[in-house]
């Protein structure tokens, strides 16, 4: 890598997005996740939407997500961090999360929150947090995460004042199906912005700040997009007050208190 560990974090806190090429650690993680995904979703997982109903797919995804909480994946995640020059022992690290974005899924009733424009800092994620996003297959700019970089460091109208982390975890929690929880999102002109897509190779690693304004793409196929992600918070940076600007987060609580890895 051309940047040392501290410089990389500072760049990301300042709004940079870094795409790290596939390496041994990220390929090992993707291979292990892919085995879990195939066991849960069957062969050719990217066409799972063609053979399963939405409730059945959600059940299978819940099985896969539970499997990714096992201890071997902790070591694989830490290896990805070390390959990027980051020390996992210096960080609070969240569990690995599996994402499946199905063609046309954004049109489903109640699905709007999953495609809304937001910052993770509106969900009580710390300013000193790095997000690590890894596709399980090649993704085009059309199908990758979409960012609104011009909004970084500038306030955006949003409803994050309604979000209390502890209440959210009691009502729903991450990747839960229950309704009724608060999901902060942009409420001004940015809410309908398409954003800039990020294309990537399988097992590449996208690093970005929790304060980046972003959304999932609204696409219609033909294949399901599969990815994993996790989060890390550098404890010393946070204690020193370092991190992204966080100019418009009005939520309460601290999501990182539950980062177990």
C-alpha positions in Angstrom: 0.0 0.0 0.0 1.2 3.5 -0.7 -0.3 5.0 2.5 0.6 4.0 6.0 -2.1 3.0 8.4 -2.6 6.4 10.0 -2.6 8.3 6.7 -5.2 5.9 5.3 -7.5 6.5 8.2 -7.1 10.2 8.0 -7.8 10.2 4.3 -11.0 8.3 4.8 -12.1 10.6 7.6 -11.5 13.5 5.2 -13.9 12.0 2.6 -11.6 9.9 0.5 -12.9 6.5 -0.7 -10.2 3.8 -1.2 -10.6 0.7 -3.4 -8.0 -1.9 -2.4 -7.3 -4.6 -5.0 -8.2 -8.2 -4.3 -5.5 -9.9 -2.1 -5.0 -13.2 -0.4 -6.9 -12.2 2.7 -9.9 -10.8 0.9 -10.0 -13.7 -1.5 -10.0 -16.1 1.5 -12.8 -14.3 3.1 -14.9 -14.2 -0.1 -14.3 -17.9 -0.7 -15.4 -18.8 2.9 -18.5 -16.6 2.6 -19.3 -18.0 -0.8 -19.4 -21.5 0.6 -21.9 -20.4 3.3 -24.0 -18.6 0.7 -24.1 -21.6 -1.6 -25.1 -23.9 1.3 -27.9 -21.5 2.2 -29.2 -20.4 -1.2 -28.2 -23.3 -3.4 -26.2 -23.3 -6.6 -25.9 -20.2 -8.6 -26.9 -17.9 -5.7 -27.1 -14.8 -7.9 -30.2 -16.3 -9.5 -31.8 -17.2 -6.1 -34.6 -14.6 -6.8 -35.8 -16.7 -9.7 -36.6 -19.8 -7.5 -37.4 -18.5 -4.0 -40.2 -16.4 -2.8 -39.2 -13.3 -0.8 -40.1 -14.9 2.6 -38.2 -18.0 1.7 -35.2 -16.0 0.6 -35.2 -14.0 3.9 -35.2 -17.3 5.8 -32.2 -18.6 3.9 -30.4 -15.3 4.3 -31.0 -15.4 8.0 -29.3 -18.8 8.1 -26.3 -17.6 6.2 -26.0 -14.5 8.3 -26.0 -16.5 11.5 -23.2 -18.7 10.1 -21.0 -15.7 9.4 -21.0 -14.9 13.1 -18.9 -18.0 13.8 -15.3 -17.5 15.1 -13.5 -18.4 11.9 -14.9 -15.3 10.2 -13.5 -13.1 12.9 -10.0 -14.2 12.0 -10.7 -13.8 8.3 -12.0 -10.2 8.9 -9.0 -9.4 11.0 -6.7 -10.7 8.2 -8.4 -8.3 5.7 -7.7 -5.4 8.1 -4.1 -6.4 8.6 -3.6 -6.6 4.8 -4.8 -3.0 4.7 -2.3 -2.0 7.4 -4.9 -1.7 10.1 -4.5 -3.3 13.5 -7.7 -5.1 14.6 -6.5 -5.2 18.2 -6.6 -1.3 18.2 -10.2 -1.2 17.0 -13.7 -2.2 17.9 -14.8 -4.4 15.0 -18.4 -5.2 14.1 -19.7 -8.5 12.9 -19.6 -9.4 9.2 -22.8 -8.7 7.5 -24.1 -10.3 4.3 -26.1 -8.2 1.8 -28.3 -9.5 -1.0 -29.8 -6.9 -3.3 -32.3 -8.5 -5.6 -33.4 -7.1 -9.0 -36.4 -4.9 -8.6 -36.3 -5.4 -4.8 -36.5 -1.6 -4.3 -40.1 -1.7 -5.5 -41.3 -4.1 -2.8 -43.7 -2.7 -0.2 -41.8 -1.5 2.8 -38.4 -1.7 1.1 -37.9 2.0 0.7 -35.8 2.3 3.9 -33.2 -0.1 2.5 -32.6 2.1 -0.6 -32.8 5.5 1.2 -30.0 8.0 1.0 -28.3 8.1 4.4 -25.1 8.4 6.4 -24.2 5.6 8.9 -23.4 8.3 11.4 -27.1 9.0 11.5 -27.5 5.5 13.0 -25.2 6.3 15.9 -22.1 5.0 14.2 -19.0 6.9 15.4 -17.2 9.5 13.3 -13.9 7.5 13.7 -15.4 4.5 11.8 -14.2 2.9 8.7 -16.7 0.9 6.6 -15.3 -2.1 4.7 -17.4 -3.2 1.7 -16.4 -6.3 -0.3 -18.4 -7.7 -3.3 -18.5 -11.5 -3.7 -18.4 -11.0 -7.5 -17.5 -8.3 -9.9 -19.9 -5.3 -9.7 -20.4 -2.6 -12.3 -20.7 1.1 -11.4 -24.4 0.7 -12.1 -24.8 -2.1 -9.5 -22.3 -1.0 -6.8 -22.8 1.3 -3.9 -23.7 4.9 -4.9 -22.2 7.9 -3.2 -23.0 11.6 -3.0 -19.4 12.9 -2.4 -20.3 16.6 -2.9 -22.3 16.4 0.4 -19.4 15.2 2.5 -18.7 17.7 5.3 -21.8 19.7 4.5 -25.1 19.4 6.4 -28.0 17.6 4.7 -31.6 17.7 5.8 -32.4 14.5 7.6 -34.5 12.9 10.4 -31.7 11.4 12.5 -33.0 13.2 15.6 -35.7 10.5 15.7 -33.1 7.8 16.1 -32.1 6.3 19.4 -29.7 3.4 19.1 -30.9 1.5 22.2 -34.6 1.9 21.2 -33.8 0.7 17.7 -32.1 -2.4 19.0 -35.0 -3.3 21.2 -37.5 -2.7 18.3 -35.7 -4.2 15.4 -31.9 -4.4 15.2 -29.7 -4.7 12.2 -31.1 -6.7 9.2 -34.3 -7.6 11.2 -37.7 -7.9 9.5 -39.8 -6.2 12.1 -41.5 -3.0 11.2 -42.0 0.1 13.2 -38.4 1.1 13.8 -36.9 4.4 12.8 -34.5 4.4 9.9 -32.9 7.8 9.4 -32.6 9.1 5.9 -32.2 12.3 3.9 -35.3 14.4 3.7 -34.2 17.2 1.4 -33.3 17.3 -2.3 -30.5 14.7 -1.8 -33.2 12.1 -1.0 -33.9 11.5 -4.7 -30.3 11.8 -5.9 -28.9 8.9 -7.8 -25.3 9.3 -6.7 -22.0 8.1 -8.2 -21.7 4.4 -8.6 -18.6 2.4 -7.5 -17.6 -0.5 -9.8 -15.3 -3.1 -8.3 -13.7 -6.5 -8.9 -14.7 -9.5 -6.7 -12.9 -9.5 -3.4 -11.7 -5.9 -3.8 -12.2 -3.9 -0.6 -13.9 -0.5 -0.6 -13.0 1.7 2.4 -15.2 4.7 3.2 -16.2 6.8 6.1 -19.4 6.1 8.1 -20.1 9.8 7.4 -20.3 9.3 3.6 -23.8 10.0 2.2 -24.7 6.9 0.1 -27.4 4.5 -1.0 -27.9 1.1 -2.6 -28.6 1.2 -6.3 -32.1 0.8 -7.7 -31.6 -1.8 -10.4 -33.7 -4.4 -12.1 -31.4 -7.2 -12.9 -30.8 -9.6 -14.1 -28.8 -10.9 -11.2 -28.8 -10.5 -7.4 -25.9 -8.5 -6.0 -24.1 -10.2 -3.1 -21.6 -8.5 -0.8 -20.3 -8.5 2.7 -19.3 -5.6 4.9 -18.0 -4.8 8.4 -17.1 -1.8 10.4 -14.1 -0.8 12.5 -13.6 2.1 15.0 -10.0 3.0 15.9 -10.2 3.5 19.7 -7.3 5.9 20.0 -8.5 8.1 17.1 -11.9 8.3 18.7 -10.5 9.1 22.1 -8.4 11.9 20.5 -11.5 13.4 18.8 -10.4 12.3 15.3 -12.8 11.3 12.7 -15.1 12.5 9.9 -16.9 15.9 10.3 -20.3 14.5 11.5 -21.9 17.9 10.8 -25.5 16.8 10.7 -26.0 13.7 12.9 -28.5 14.3 15.7 -29.1 10.7 16.8 -28.4 9.4 20.3 -26.5 6.3 21.5 -23.4 4.5 20.4 -23.6 1.5 18.0 -20.0 0.6 18.5 -20.5 -0.5 22.1 -21.9 -3.7 20.6 -19.0 -4.3 18.1 -17.7 -7.7 19.5 -14.7 -8.5 17.3 
